Amino acid sequence: MISIIISTHNPEFLEAVKVSIEKTIGVAYEIIAIENHKQYSLCKAYNLGSEKVKYPYLCFLHEDVVFITQGWGTRLVALMNNDKSIGLIGIAGSKYKSTYPTTGWGTGPFIHKFWRGHYYTYLNKEKTHIDLDHSLQKKVVEDVLIVDGVFLFTKKEVLQSCRFDDKLLTHFHGYDTDFSLQVYFQSYRVVVDRGLELIHSSLGETGDEFANANRHILKKWLPELPVATKDCQLNFIQLHFYDVLTWVGYLWFAFKRKLQY
């Protein structure tokens, strides 16, 4: 029922996630592992994997994860079956995207206002719970604009109009932001399921490639930005007020960092 696409370069991670999936998914599945020792961008690897799927639901997954939630596959298939408007499910993401060239959850001093979701990460042999919203009991499934790329759950129908942009994004960053925006602007719901938990062995990397990817994404989506989910109830002035504050916040952080050196 679920085709799981993984871009892999580490055999140990791949074997561990295969075992974890088998123990927890709860439905029929296949794993499509794309060997990728940096010969492909992540967008290209995911597109190659998408061409090989046989099931109607797709999960794009980092290989360095271990699932905690039992029956997560059953849970997400039921969620999409019950609400046909849902096009993409993640475990963490943002309800707001500014014109600042960074990820959707990069909202400067307002990161906690617009972040939704939670997950577990395993760093330096210490398990740290990353809880990005403190109202988990209020709403398990919530609308967002953009979800974190560690876990992307979608369906074949969505891929008829949305595709990982391997022409724009030629490295390993930005794929999640761009794909989420594609899904959202095709009038599907993008949501986080805060009942799904996993262990992720890294928080990702930033650098020149990360910055370049976000500049490309900004150029592509600038006519649509800034934007927020409807339930935020932000009017035109409020949308742009937060946008200005995001720029001010990031420029201040950059200035402070420069002073430290």
N, C-alpha and C positions, 0 to 999 in steps of 0.2 A: 504493500500500500504506500510505503514511503521510500523514495530514492534519496540516498544520502550521498552528497558529493563532497569529497575532501581533497584539497590540494595538499600533497604530502611530500615531505623530504626526510622524515625521521621515522624509520621502521619501528622503533620502540614506542613512540607516541601513537603511531597508527595501530599497532597491535593492541595497545591499552584501550584506545577509544573503541575499537571493534568489540572487545570484551565487554566494555561498559554499555555499549548500545545493545548488545545481545541480552544483557541482564535486565535492562530497564525499559526498552522501547514499547513492548506490549503489543505490537502489530507486525504484520509481514513487512519485510524491508529488503533492500539491497544496498550495498555500499559500492560506490564508484570512486575509486581512488585514482587521482591523476598525479602521476609521478612528476614532480616539479621542483627541480633543483635550480630555480631562478631562470629557467629557459622560457617560462611563460609569466605574464602578469597574472595576478589573481583573477582578474576579470576574464582573461583568456582561458585559464584553467577551468573556471566555473562554467563558461560557455561550452567548452569541450565536453565537460561532464554532463551538461544539460542535454546534449545531443544523444546521449546514450541511455537515458532513463526509460524505465518501463512502467513506472507507477505514476498515479495522478498527483501525488504530493511530493514536494522536493524539500530537502533540508541541506543548506550549505553550511558546512561546519568546520571550525578549526580542529586540527588533529590533536592539540594538546589540551583536551578537556576530558573530564569524567563526570557522568551524570549522577545526580543525587536523587532526583524525582523519579519514582517508579511509575511506569505506564505513561510516560510523557508523550509517546507517539499516539496512543489512544486518545489522550486528552486533547491534543492539538488537531487531530483529524475531526474529532467531534465538534470542536470549536469552529472550525471552518465549515463543516457541514451544516451547523446550526445557524450560521450567519454568512451567507454567500457574499456579503459586501466586504468581508475581510480578505485582503490580498497578501498581507505579509505579517508575520508574527516574529517578534524577537523577545529577548529577556531584559533588555534595558535600552533606553533611548530618550529622545528629546521631543518636547511638544512645541519647540520654537527653533527657527533657523534664521539667523541674522545675515547681514551682508558681509560680516567679517569672515575672511577666508580661513575658516577652521571647521572642525566637525560640527554636526548639528547640536551636540551637547556642549560645545564650547561657547557658553553664554556668559563668560566672564563672571562677574560678581553675582549673577543670577542663576548659576548652574543648578543650585538646589531647587529653585523655583520651577524650573522646566524639566528637570530630569525625572524620569519615571523608571522603576524597575529595581531589581536587586539580583545579585549573583554572588557566587563565592569564587575567590581566587586563592591560589596557593603560591606564596612567594617566600623565598628564603627559608623554606621548611617551616613556615609559620602560617597557619590557616587564618585568613583575615576575611571577615564578612563585609562586603561592600554593599551597604544599604543606601540607595540613592533617593529614597523617599520614605518618610516615616509614617505614612498612612496606609500601610499595606493591608490593614484589616478593612479599609473602606472600599477598595475596589481592586480586584485581582487582575482583571483585563481592562486596559485603558488605552485610549487613542493617543498616538504620538505621530510625529512626522517622519522621524528617522530612528532606526534601530542599530544597535551595535553589531558589527559583523562577525562576532564570535559564533553567533547562531542566527541563521535566517531561515524561516520556514514559510514556504509559499506553495503555489500549485501551478500545474501546467498551463492552465488558462491564462494566468498572469504573464507567463513568458511569451505569449503570443503578441503582447504589446510592449513588454518590458524586457530589456536585455542588458547584461553587464557591459558597460561601455569600454571595450578593450581598445578602441581607437583613441579615446580621450585619456584613459588611465592605464598607463603602460608599466606600472610597477605594482606595489602591494598595498597601496593606500587609496582611500576614497571610494572604493567599490560599494561599501555599505551605504554611505551618504547618498551617492548618486542613484543607486538602485532604489533606495527607499523613496526618494523624491519622485522617481519615475512612477512607482506604484501609486503614491499618493496623488499625483497629478493625473493619473488615469482614473481617478475617482474611486479607488479602492480604499478601504480602511487599513491603516498601518497601526498595529497594536503591540503592546508588551503584555506578556503573561507573567505576572510576578509570582505565580505559583510554581514556576519551573526553575529549578536550581541546578547549578553545575559548578564544578571546580575547573578553573581555567589557570593554566600555569604561567601566564604572562599577562601584562596589561598593554602590550603592544609597544611600538617604538615611534618616536617622532624624529624629525630631521629634515634635510632638504627635500627628499622625495615626498614626505608627508606634506610639507608646505606647498610644494609644486602641485600636488594632486588637489589640494584644497583651493588653490588659485584657479586651476582648470574648472573645478566644479562651480566656483563662484561665477566665472565668466559664462558658463553654460546656463546657470539658473538665475542670474541676476534679475532678469525681468519679472521673476516671480517672488523675489525676496524684498523685505523680510516677510515671513509667514509664520502663523501659529495655528494650532488646531482650533476648531470652532468652539470647543468647550472652554478655552481660555478666555473667550469673549473680549478680545482686544480689538478696539477700534483702530482706525488708520493712524491716529495720533499716538496712541499707546504702542502700536507695533513699531513705529519709527523712533519713539522715545527709548524703548528698550534697545533698539538697534544702535542708537547713538551711545547709550550707556555701555553697551558691549564693546564698542570701539574704544571708548575712553578707558574702560577697565583694562582691556588688553594692552593698550598703549602705555598705561601706567605700569602694568606688570613688566612690560618689556623695558621701560625706562629704569625701573628699580633693579632689574636683573643686570642691565648694562652697568649701573653704578657699582654693583657688587664685584665686577671684574675690573 
